[in-house]
Amino acid sequence: MRTFDRETFEREYRAPAKPVVLRGAAAAWPATRAWSPEMFADRFGDVVIRPSVNLPDTEVPYQARDADHRQEMTVRELVARMNAGDRCYIDQAVAGMYPGLEAEYDFESLCPPNILAVLVWIGSRTRSGLHYDYVDNLFAQVHGTKAAVLAAPEEAPNLHVFSDSHTKSQVAPQHPDLGAHPRLRRATLLEGVLESGDVLYLPRGWWHYFASSERSISLSCWHGTPLGPSHDLQLMMRLRQVRPWLRLLRDFSWHGVLRRPYRRRLYSPPPTGVMLYELLAGALRRKPQ
């Protein structure tokens, strides 16, 4: 979509929950013209962050343990690591951590209702892994490029999700191993490249994977009404597999009820069984006595 038209966007993309790349929609933003890793080092160099560093060279980072790649440092130190060739990432950082940035981008002109959060992503040669989110996203590529691979929500049974984390896929989207993941042959994947100034509208529930250039800065505008527990149940039913259900029951009991520690995957929420336990426990705590 080369020229943004609100009426066309609402009718042809947002209403049917269909992704689209808004080419150049952020090209005039001050952020797109001026942001770079060095700018962040200059303006926010002393801000303390906890990025992921020494990342594995894989399209499926969820196989790694989050704790093995987290390290506290300053923004200035992180940028130095990027420039030294480390594969590292400031992932999912709330934009409010960096005062003054809100005047340098403009998601409201792209009409997202109910903005929940604006997040900053700064990294070097990063690979997000194939996953889906619970909310709508306007994903702006500000500096550098990102290759994108998308799959519709109904493709979940073909994407070989992790048995303990139904929002994450085991497949390598750009270099798939069809011997290990044969159902991927049935999936329809959409591919493209986001250039600086492009904005991707990504409806909630759509599977997506991003691979960045040597140096990249992106912004996510999460907005809209989040998917609820009914979506998780429907997805689990569509998988038609016994193993995820058995793992859910195990994690619910072992890590939820008995509070045993669990191995958190890189860039991942708690296991599905733990999330279910916390959801039910929270509902019970809120129930009037």
SEKOLMI-451113 format. One record per residue: residue number from 1; x, y, z of N, C-alpha, C in turn; residue in one letter. Coordinates in pm, whole numbers. Example, Ala and Ser with C-alpha at 12.3 -4.5 7.8 and 13.67 -1.06 7.14 Angstrom:
BEGIN
k npx npy npz capx capy capz cpx cpy cpz r
1 1319 -569 780 1230 -450 780 1320 -330 780 A
2 1285 -225 708 1367 -106 714 1290 3 787 S
END
This chain:
BEGIN
k npx npy npz capx capy capz cpx cpy cpz r
1 86 -118 0 0 0 0 90 123 0 M
2 97 192 -112 193 300 -129 145 432 -67 R
3 17 462 -81 -37 586 -26 -139 552 81 T
4 -116 598 204 -206 563 313 -337 639 299 F
5 -444 566 294 -579 622 293 -658 554 403 D
6 -703 632 500 -764 575 620 -885 489 586 R
7 -972 538 500 -1094 464 468 -1062 330 403 E
8 -969 333 306 -929 208 239 -864 112 337 T
9 -776 165 422 -709 81 521 -808 13 614 F
10 -904 89 665 -1003 32 757 -1087 -74 688 E
11 -1128 -46 565 -1220 -138 495 -1149 -263 445 R
12 -1031 -247 386 -968 -359 317 -868 -437 402 E
13 -825 -378 513 -721 -445 592 -759 -462 739 Y
14 -794 -353 807 -824 -369 949 -951 -450 971 R
15 -1058 -420 900 -1185 -490 921 -1173 -641 897 A
16 -1108 -686 788 -1091 -831 769 -968 -888 837 P
17 -898 -809 919 -776 -854 988 -676 -912 889 A
18 -639 -829 793 -547 -869 687 -421 -783 695 K
19 -302 -842 701 -180 -762 712 -151 -686 584 P
20 -81 -574 599 -41 -495 483 83 -414 520 V
21 170 -393 423 285 -305 441 247 -167 388 V
22 254 -67 475 229 72 437 364 132 398 L
23 394 129 269 525 170 221 547 320 244 R
24 653 351 317 689 490 340 600 565 436 G
25 513 495 509 420 564 598 490 636 712 A
26 611 593 746 687 658 853 809 733 801 A
27 816 751 671 937 811 611 960 954 657 A
28 853 1026 687 867 1167 726 885 1186 875 A
29 880 1080 953 897 1094 1097 1039 1142 1129 W
30 1054 1228 1229 1190 1262 1275 1270 1138 1315 P
31 1203 1039 1371 1272 916 1410 1339 850 1291 A
32 1267 839 1180 1321 772 1063 1438 850 1003 T
33 1432 981 1013 1539 1063 955 1663 1068 1044 R
34 1644 1056 1176 1756 1087 1266 1802 974 1357 A
35 1721 872 1380 1761 771 1477 1868 678 1421 W
36 1959 640 1510 2062 541 1481 2108 487 1614 S
37 2179 376 1617 2233 328 1745 2320 434 1813 P
38 2397 511 1734 2482 615 1793 2399 725 1857 E
39 2285 758 1797 2197 858 1858 2152 812 1995 M
40 2114 685 2007 2072 633 2137 2189 634 2236 F
41 2309 602 2189 2425 604 2277 2455 746 2325 A
42 2436 844 2236 2463 983 2273 2358 1038 2369 D
43 2231 1013 2339 2123 1074 2418 2087 993 2542 R
44 2102 862 2534 2055 777 2644 2163 677 2688 F
45 2288 714 2668 2397 620 2692 2404 565 2832 G
46 2361 642 2933 2371 597 3072 2247 521 3120 D
47 2146 508 3037 2026 433 3076 2064 286 3092 V
48 2025 227 3204 2058 87 3232 1950 -2 3174 V
49 1990 -101 3100 1898 -192 3032 1939 -336 3061 I
50 1857 -429 3018 1888 -571 3032 1860 -639 2898 R
51 1948 -617 2801 1926 -675 2668 1963 -823 2662 P
52 1930 -884 2550 1978 -1020 2523 2105 -1008 2439 S
53 2211 -1079 2477 2342 -1067 2413 2396 -1206 2378 V
54 2502 -1206 2296 2563 -1333 2253 2456 -1430 2202 N
55 2368 -1377 2119 2255 -1458 2073 2300 -1569 1978 L
56 2235 -1683 1985 2272 -1792 1895 2234 -1759 1751 P
57 2313 -1811 1658 2288 -1788 1516 2183 -1889 1469 D
58 2058 -1859 1501 1949 -1951 1470 1822 -1872 1442 T
59 1736 -1931 1361 1605 -1871 1334 1501 -1913 1436 E
60 1543 -1996 1532 1451 -2044 1636 1516 -2016 1772 V
61 1520 -1890 1815 1587 -1857 1941 1518 -1915 2064 P
62 1394 -1961 2049 1321 -2015 2164 1382 -2143 2218 Y
63 1474 -2203 2143 1541 -2322 2193 1642 -2289 2302 Q
64 1681 -2162 2313 1777 -2119 2414 1705 -2075 2541 A
65 1778 -2073 2651 1721 -2029 2779 1742 -1879 2795 R
66 1635 -1808 2830 1641 -1663 2839 1751 -1617 2935 D
67 1761 -1681 3049 1858 -1638 3151 2002 -1648 3104 A
68 2030 -1733 3006 2167 -1750 2957 2213 -1634 2869 D
69 2119 -1548 2827 2154 -1443 2733 2118 -1303 2782 H
70 2076 -1290 2906 2043 -1159 2962 2161 -1104 3041 R
71 2190 -976 3019 2301 -914 3090 2271 -766 3111 Q
72 2287 -718 3233 2263 -577 3260 2380 -493 3211 E
73 2348 -381 3145 2451 -290 3094 2384 -158 3059 M
74 2461 -61 3014 2405 65 2969 2380 59 2818 T
75 2300 153 2771 2275 163 2627 2407 184 2553 V
76 2495 266 2608 2623 291 2543 2705 162 2528 R
77 2703 80 2631 2776 -47 2624 2714 -142 2522 E
78 2582 -140 2514 2514 -226 2418 2549 -186 2275 L
79 2549 -57 2247 2583 -11 2111 2727 -47 2077 V
80 2817 -38 2174 2956 -79 2150 2963 -227 2113 A
81 2882 -309 2178 2880 -452 2147 2824 -475 2007 R
82 2721 -399 1971 2667 -410 1836 2775 -380 1733 M
83 2847 -271 1755 2950 -229 1659 3068 -325 1654 N
84 3085 -404 1762 3193 -503 1765 3152 -634 1701 A
85 3026 -643 1656 2981 -763 1586 2898 -860 1668 G
86 2868 -826 1794 2786 -915 1876 2643 -918 1823 D
87 2585 -1034 1819 2444 -1048 1786 2366 -1021 1915 R
88 2303 -903 1926 2242 -862 2052 2118 -778 2025 C
89 2038 -756 2131 1904 -702 2109 1851 -632 2233 Y
90 1811 -504 2218 1719 -443 2314 1580 -480 2265 I
91 1519 -577 2326 1393 -631 2277 1277 -587 2367 D
92 1175 -536 2306 1049 -503 2374 1069 -404 2489 Q
93 1143 -296 2464 1165 -192 2565 1058 -84 2550 A
94 993 -48 2658 890 56 2654 955 188 2614 V
95 894 256 2516 953 379 2463 970 485 2570 A
96 886 482 2673 895 579 2781 1025 574 2859 G
97 1103 468 2841 1235 462 2903 1328 570 2849 M
98 1295 621 2732 1380 717 2663 1303 848 2645 Y
99 1308 938 2745 1227 1060 2743 1251 1146 2619 P
100 1141 1194 2562 1148 1281 2447 1124 1213 2314 G
101 1133 1080 2311 1116 1010 2184 973 1019 2130 L
102 874 1034 2220 735 1030 2177 701 1141 2077 E
103 779 1248 2075 754 1357 1981 812 1327 1843 A
104 883 1214 1828 956 1187 1705 896 1076 1621 E
105 780 1024 1663 705 929 1582 557 961 1597 Y
106 474 908 1506 333 947 1504 246 830 1460 D
107 214 743 1554 124 632 1522 -22 676 1515 F
108 -55 782 1585 -195 825 1588 -245 865 1450 E
109 -157 913 1363 -199 948 1228 -238 824 1147 S
110 -193 707 1193 -229 582 1127 -352 518 1192 L
111 -413 592 1279 -544 564 1340 -556 433 1417 C
112 -458 393 1497 -483 276 1581 -570 314 1701 P
113 -677 244 1725 -756 272 1845 -691 209 1968 P
114 -710 269 2082 -671 208 2208 -524 164 2210 N
115 -433 262 2202 -291 230 2207 -257 174 2345 I
116 -199 55 2348 -163 -11 2474 -18 14 2512 L
117 71 17 2414 213 38 2441 286 67 2311 A
118 390 148 2320 485 167 2209 619 113 2257 V
119 675 22 2180 797 -49 2220 910 -23 2121 L
120 1031 -19 2174 1151 4 2093 1230 -126 2082 V
121 1278 -154 1960 1361 -272 1935 1490 -225 1866 W
122 1604 -248 1928 1733 -208 1871 1824 -330 1872 I
123 1876 -367 1757 1958 -488 1756 2050 -501 1637 G
124 2129 -605 1642 2225 -636 1538 2208 -781 1495 S
125 2172 -801 1369 2158 -936 1309 2066 -1025 1392 R
126 1952 -971 1432 1861 -1045 1519 1765 -1133 1440 T
127 1716 -1237 1507 1616 -1328 1451 1508 -1346 1558 R
128 1386 -1309 1527 1282 -1309 1630 1225 -1446 1661 S
129 1234 -1539 1566 1158 -1664 1579 1016 -1642 1531 G
130 951 -1747 1485 814 -1739 1435 718 -1752 1553 L
131 629 -1654 1570 540 -1650 1686 419 -1562 1654 H
132 324 -1556 1746 215 -1460 1730 195 -1385 1860 Y
133 132 -1267 1849 103 -1182 1964 -48 -1173 1984 D
134 -87 -1128 2102 -228 -1123 2139 -297 -993 2099 Y
135 -221 -895 2051 -279 -765 2017 -238 -725 1875 V
136 -312 -630 1819 -276 -574 1689 -146 -494 1702 D
137 -74 -486 1591 56 -419 1593 73 -336 1467 N
138 118 -212 1483 173 -133 1374 324 -132 1395 L
139 395 -203 1310 539 -225 1327 614 -136 1229 F
140 682 -34 1281 752 63 1197 902 32 1193 A
141 955 19 1073 1099 1 1057 1162 139 1043 Q
142 1242 177 1142 1295 313 1151 1436 324 1094 V
143 1520 225 1122 1661 229 1081 1701 88 1039 H
144 1767 77 924 1803 -55 875 1684 -124 808 G
145 1695 -255 793 1589 -332 728 1556 -457 810 T
146 1439 -513 781 1402 -642 839 1328 -726 735 K
147 1376 -849 719 1301 -946 640 1187 -999 726 A
148 1071 -1015 666 953 -1059 740 893 -1183 675 A
149 850 -1277 759 776 -1396 714 649 -1403 798 V
150 533 -1412 733 405 -1415 802 327 -1541 767 L
151 240 -1581 858 147 -1692 835 16 -1660 906 A
152 -94 -1696 843 -226 -1668 900 -250 -1751 1025 A
153 -339 -1707 1113 -367 -1781 1237 -405 -1927 1213 P
154 -480 -1954 1106 -525 -2091 1081 -413 -2186 1040 E
155 -293 -2133 1017 -180 -2218 982 -116 -2285 1103 E
156 -161 -2255 1223 -97 -2306 1345 -72 -2458 1342 A
157 -167 -2541 1298 -139 -2685 1298 -21 -2726 1210 P
158 16 -2640 1113 126 -2672 1022 260 -2614 1066 N
159 262 -2544 1180 382 -2470 1218 462 -2534 1331 L
160 423 -2653 1371 501 -2730 1470 533 -2645 1594 H
161 429 -2606 1666 448 -2523 1785 517 -2603 1894 V
162 584 -2532 1984 644 -2599 2100 533 -2656 2188 F
163 554 -2774 2241 450 -2839 2321 420 -2763 2449 S
164 518 -2686 2499 496 -2613 2623 465 -2465 2600 D
165 465 -2421 2474 443 -2279 2445 373 -2267 2310 S
166 241 -2256 2314 163 -2263 2190 172 -2137 2105 H
167 237 -2030 2153 253 -1909 2073 384 -1908 1994 T
168 466 -2011 2009 599 -2015 1945 612 -2137 1856 K
169 675 -2118 1740 694 -2225 1643 838 -2277 1646 S
170 852 -2407 1617 984 -2469 1612 1050 -2458 1475 Q
171 981 -2407 1375 1035 -2408 1239 1127 -2288 1217 V
172 1224 -2306 1129 1311 -2198 1084 1252 -2143 954 A
173 1189 -2028 956 1111 -1983 841 1191 -1961 713 P
174 1315 -1912 724 1392 -1884 603 1469 -2005 552 Q
175 1501 -2099 641 1574 -2220 602 1511 -2341 671 H
176 1389 -2377 631 1317 -2483 703 1378 -2621 681 P
177 1364 -2703 784 1403 -2845 778 1273 -2924 763 D
178 1236 -2954 640 1108 -3020 613 1109 -3166 657 L
179 1228 -3222 679 1233 -3357 734 1189 -3358 878 G
180 1234 -3258 954 1195 -3248 1095 1057 -3188 1112 A
181 1014 -3104 1018 886 -3034 1029 806 -3049 899 H
182 760 -3170 871 696 -3198 741 565 -3123 718 P
183 491 -3090 824 362 -3023 804 379 -2883 749 R
184 500 -2828 758 523 -2694 705 499 -2690 554 L
185 510 -2805 486 484 -2810 342 342 -2762 310 R
186 250 -2780 404 110 -2742 379 83 -2595 405 R
187 177 -2528 471 153 -2390 514 178 -2291 400 A
188 101 -2185 400 123 -2072 310 193 -1962 389 T
189 314 -1927 347 393 -1823 413 403 -1702 322 L
190 392 -1584 381 407 -1459 308 542 -1398 345 L
191 618 -1353 245 752 -1301 271 768 -1162 210 E
192 851 -1081 275 880 -948 224 992 -885 304 G
193 1029 -762 265 1134 -689 333 1081 -552 372 V
194 1099 -514 499 1062 -383 547 1183 -292 537 L
195 1169 -185 460 1274 -85 448 1250 26 549 E
196 1351 108 570 1337 221 661 1222 311 615 S
197 1129 340 707 1012 421 675 886 341 648 G
198 898 208 634 780 123 612 713 89 745 D
199 581 68 739 504 27 856 423 -96 818 V
200 437 -203 894 360 -325 873 242 -328 969 L
201 120 -339 914 3 -363 998 -7 -513 1018 Y
202 2 -557 1143 5 -699 1177 -111 -729 1270 L
203 -219 -789 1220 -333 -818 1306 -299 -920 1414 P
204 -368 -911 1525 -347 -1003 1637 -366 -1147 1588 R
205 -286 -1237 1644 -298 -1379 1609 -221 -1420 1485 G
206 -173 -1324 1404 -95 -1359 1286 47 -1397 1326 W
207 95 -1509 1274 231 -1555 1300 329 -1467 1223 W
208 442 -1434 1285 540 -1349 1218 681 -1377 1267 H
209 774 -1351 1179 917 -1371 1204 991 -1254 1141 Y
210 1090 -1198 1213 1169 -1087 1161 1317 -1123 1169 F
211 1389 -1089 1064 1536 -1104 1062 1594 -969 1023 A
212 1678 -912 1111 1724 -775 1089 1855 -769 1012 S
213 1885 -649 964 2014 -621 903 2119 -607 1013 S
214 2240 -568 975 2349 -556 1072 2312 -466 1189 E
215 2242 -356 1161 2199 -263 1264 2055 -224 1232 R
216 1970 -233 1332 1827 -211 1307 1762 -145 1427 S
217 1666 -54 1398 1580 3 1501 1437 -3 1450 I
218 1348 -55 1534 1207 -66 1499 1121 -18 1615 S
219 997 16 1583 898 54 1684 774 -32 1664 L
220 719 -80 1775 589 -150 1772 485 -65 1843 S
221 370 -51 1781 256 14 1846 151 -93 1868 C
222 146 -148 1990 46 -247 2025 -84 -176 2060 W
223 -193 -223 2002 -320 -153 2019 -437 -249 1999 H
224 -556 -200 2034 -676 -278 2014 -711 -367 2132 G
225 -807 -454 2111 -854 -544 2214 -775 -675 2209 T
226 -711 -716 2318 -631 -840 2315 -717 -964 2296 P
227 -656 -1066 2237 -720 -1197 2232 -737 -1251 2373 L
228 -845 -1325 2395 -873 -1380 2527 -843 -1528 2536 G
229 -871 -1589 2652 -844 -1732 2672 -915 -1822 2573 P
230 -1030 -1778 2521 -1102 -1861 2425 -1019 -1885 2299 S
231 -937 -1787 2261 -850 -1805 2145 -748 -1915 2171 H
232 -690 -1916 2291 -593 -2020 2326 -656 -2159 2320 D
233 -777 -2169 2373 -846 -2298 2373 -874 -2344 2231 L
234 -921 -2253 2145 -951 -2289 2007 -824 -2333 1933 Q
235 -713 -2264 1958 -588 -2302 1893 -545 -2441 1938 L
236 -551 -2466 2067 -512 -2598 2117 -599 -2708 2056 M
237 -727 -2680 2038 -816 -2778 1977 -779 -2801 1831 M
238 -743 -2694 1760 -708 -2707 1618 -581 -2787 1597 R
239 -491 -2787 1695 -366 -2861 1680 -391 -3011 1665 L
240 -495 -3061 1730 -530 -3204 1724 -411 -3292 1759 R
241 -342 -3255 1865 -226 -3331 1912 -241 -3355 2062 Q
242 -198 -3471 2105 -210 -3507 2246 -97 -3444 2328 V
243 22 -3436 2272 139 -3393 2351 123 -3254 2412 R
244 75 -3152 2339 59 -3021 2404 -36 -3024 2523 P
245 -141 -3106 2516 -236 -3115 2628 -170 -3181 2749 W
246 -92 -3287 2723 -22 -3352 2833 80 -3258 2897 L
247 150 -3182 2813 248 -3087 2867 179 -2976 2945 R
248 64 -2931 2896 -12 -2829 2968 -49 -2877 3108 L
249 -100 -3001 3118 -140 -3055 3248 -19 -3070 3340 L
250 93 -3115 3282 215 -3130 3362 261 -2996 3417 R
251 271 -2896 3330 321 -2766 3372 224 -2697 3468 D
252 94 -2718 3446 -6 -2661 3537 16 -2716 3678 F
253 39 -2846 3687 55 -2909 3818 193 -2883 3878 S
254 298 -2910 3799 434 -2908 3853 483 -2766 3878 W
255 465 -2679 3778 517 -2543 3791 413 -2445 3846 H
256 284 -2476 3827 180 -2388 3877 140 -2421 4019 G
257 77 -2535 4038 27 -2574 4170 142 -2594 4268 V
258 246 -2669 4227 356 -2701 4317 467 -2596 4317 L
259 458 -2497 4226 551 -2385 4222 696 -2426 4198 R
260 717 -2533 4126 853 -2573 4092 907 -2478 3983 R
261 1035 -2442 3987 1090 -2350 3886 1087 -2413 3746 P
262 1079 -2328 3645 1076 -2377 3508 1183 -2305 3426 Y
263 1217 -2365 3313 1316 -2310 3220 1244 -2218 3122 R
264 1264 -2089 3136 1196 -1994 3048 1272 -1980 2917 R
265 1200 -1997 2807 1262 -1987 2677 1293 -1841 2643 R
266 1395 -1821 2560 1432 -1687 2516 1314 -1623 2443 L
267 1286 -1497 2476 1178 -1419 2414 1041 -1483 2431 Y
268 1019 -1554 2538 896 -1630 2553 826 -1600 2685 S
269 692 -1613 2687 618 -1605 2813 637 -1733 2891 P
270 581 -1743 3011 584 -1870 3083 516 -1980 3002 P
271 542 -2107 3036 475 -2217 2967 323 -2202 2972 P
272 256 -2259 2873 111 -2246 2863 41 -2293 2990 T
273 87 -2403 3048 25 -2454 3170 38 -2358 3286 G
274 153 -2289 3295 173 -2190 3400 83 -2070 3378 V
275 70 -2026 3254 -19 -1914 3223 -163 -1947 3260 M
276 -205 -2071 3232 -341 -2111 3268 -360 -2111 3418 L
277 -260 -2162 3490 -270 -2163 3637 -282 -2021 3691 Y
278 -198 -1930 3643 -201 -1792 3691 -333 -1726 3658 E
279 -389 -1757 3541 -518 -1700 3502 -628 -1745 3597 L
280 -631 -1876 3627 -734 -1929 3717 -713 -1881 3860 L
281 -587 -1878 3904 -558 -1832 4041 -597 -1686 4057 A
282 -571 -1605 3954 -608 -1465 3960 -758 -1445 3965 G
283 -831 -1526 3888 -977 -1517 3889 -1034 -1554 4025 A
284 -976 -1655 4087 -1021 -1695 4220 -992 -1589 4326 L
285 -877 -1523 4312 -843 -1416 4408 -938 -1296 4395 R
286 -987 -1272 4273 -1078 -1159 4252 -1222 -1192 4283 R
287 -1252 -1319 4299 -1391 -1360 4323 -1439 -1311 4460 K
288 -1555 -1244 4466 -1607 -1196 4597 -1627 -1312 4693 P
289 -1593 -1289 4817 -1608 -1393 4921 -1747 -1390 4981 Q
END
